[in-house]
Amino acid sequence: MPRKKGMTMAVRPDYPLITQRLLLRPFTRGDVDAVFAYRGREDVARYLFDQPLSRDECALAIQQRTSQTGLAEEGDRMVLAVETLDQGDLVGEVSLIWRSVEARQGELGWIFHPSFHGRGYATEATNALLDLGFGPADLHRIYARCDARNDGSWRLMERLGMRREAHFRQHALFKGEWDEEFYYAILRDEWLARRHAEPSL
């Protein structure tokens, strides 16, 4: 059946996705302890909507994530565990949410264990999801957002070639205080030009 105008192809990748140093795969029940090691931390939860998760809450979250492996309709999300190829350490997670069918929009997200910060893993893993979003998923625009105080996240967005499109000041209450949020985005044509210019990304 021909694809309707404005519709994005359903995407169900062949897992795992392999990058230079990482393996991206669906979550399994055996990941509970590794996820609790970072989602249970105060410093990780600081800029997330969730509070630090208990081990039982991590188990429930992973139960949901085991089925979040493809994009078939608006609102679907793909949430993947990120492992190192050499040691098999689960270092974090990345996500791609299909936000709009008509406008071909997606949202990128990530959470990484602080012990693995500074090694380029987040950049490498999110690059792989941008390739997926702008390749097989045929998205037109992918955006990401973060608390304005979260330097690590907005600097990652800039490393990905995303531009800051908005700075919302005191626009919502977040954990009892007014928050400030940055929105960054990149268009498909911009991403393809970047990949062509820097094939080693």
N, C-alpha and C positions, 0 to 999 in steps of 0.2 A: 504494500500500500504506500503511495507517495506521502512524503512528509509534508504536513501543513506548514504554511508560512508562519514563522515565529516559533516553531517547535524545535526543540533540541533532541538529538538522538538519545535514546536510553543507553546508559553506559554501565556495563558490568565487566570490569577488567578481569583478565586472567591473572590471578595472584600466584606468587607475590610479585610486587613491582620492585625491581632491582635498580639501585643507583650505584654510584662508584663505591660508596662505603656502607650503604644502608639497604635494608629490606623492609618494604612496606606491605603489611598483610592485615587481614581481618583479625579482630580480637578473638581470643578463645577463653574458656573458663580458667585455664591454667595461668592467666595473666593477672589474676586478682592481686597477689602480693606485690608484683612489680608495679602495678598501677597505684596501689595504696601507698607505695613508697614515695610517690610524688603528689598524688591527689590528697593525701592526708596531711600535707604540710601547710602551715600558715603562710609561708612566703609564696607558695605557689597559688594559693587561693586568694591572695590579696587583691588581685585585679580580675578575678573570675566572679560570675554571679553566684556561684556556689560557695558555701563555707567549706572548710576542710572536710573531706569525706571520711566516714568510718570505714572499716574493712567491709562491713555488710553493705554499706552504700556503694562501695566500689564494685562489689559482686553484682549488685543490681544494675549498675551502670554498664558493666561489661556484658551482662545478659542482653541488654538492649543493643549494644554495639556489635554483637555477633551477627546481627541481621542488617546492620547499616553498612552495606558493602557495595551498593550501586545506586544509580540515579535513574529512576523510571518516570517520576512525575514531580511536579512542583512541590517543594517542601521536603523532598527526600534529602538525606544526608549520607555521606560516605565518611566513616570515621575509622582510621587505620592506625594500627600499632606500628611504631618505628623501632626497628632493631638494628644493631650494628652487625655487619656481615662477619667481622673477624671474631668477636666474642659472643655474639648472640644476646647482648644486653638490650632489654627493652628501655629505651631512653625517653620515650614520649609518644605523642599522638598528633596526627594531623587530620583535618576535616575539610570537606568541600560540601557546601549546602546549595541546592538548586533553589534559588530565591524567586526567579520569575521565568516562566516559559516564554511568554510573549516577548519580553525584552532580552531574553537570553542572558540572565544575570546569575552570578554565583557568589558565594561568600566563602572566603578561606579562613581557616583557624588552626591554632596549634597550641599545645601545652607540652613543655619539656622539663625533665628532671633537672634541677639546678646543678647537680653534680656533673652534668654533661653540657652545660652552657660553654660558649666560647670555642667550640670545636667546628662550627659550621654545619652541624647536623640539621638544625632547623631550616637553614637556607637550602640545603640539599634536598630535604624532604618536601618542603613547600614548592620548590621548583618542579618536582615530579608531579605534584597535584596541579600546578598551573599548566604543565604540559598536557595533562589529562583533560583539564577543563577546557582549554583552548584547542585541543586536538579532537579526540573522539567525542567529547561532549558538545563541541562546536558552540561554546558560550561566546558572547560578544564582549562582556565586561565582568571582571572579577574584582570584588572589593574585600577589604579587611578593616577591622576597627579595633581600637584599644583605648584604655585609659591614657590620658595625656601624660601621666606620670610614669607610664610603663615604657621607659626608654628602650629596653631590649626589643620590645615588640615593634615599635614604630621604626626603629633603625633597621630591623629585619625587613619591614615593608619597603623601605627605601633601597635596601640591597637587592630586593626583587625587581626593582625598576618601577615600583608603584609611586604615584604622586599623591600628595596630601590634598584632598579635595574639600575637607571641612574640618573645622575645629569648633565643636559644640561646647559652649561654656555654661556650666551650671544648668544643664538641660534636664537632669533627672536626679532623683535621690538614689544613691548607691551605697548600701551598707551604712545608712544613717547620715550621709553627708552628700552635698552637691558634688556631682562628678563633672569632669571635663573629658571629652572624648574626641579622638582623631579618627577620621575616615580616610583611607587610602584606596586607590583603585588603579587598574591597568586595563587597557583595551586589547582585544585579540590581535589587531594589526600591530600594536606596539610590542606585544610579547613576541610575535613571530619575527619582527624586525630585530628585536634584541637577541633572540635565539640564533638568527642567521648571522648576526654580527659577532656573537660570542658563543660558538658551538660547544665550548667546554663548560657551559653553565651547569 
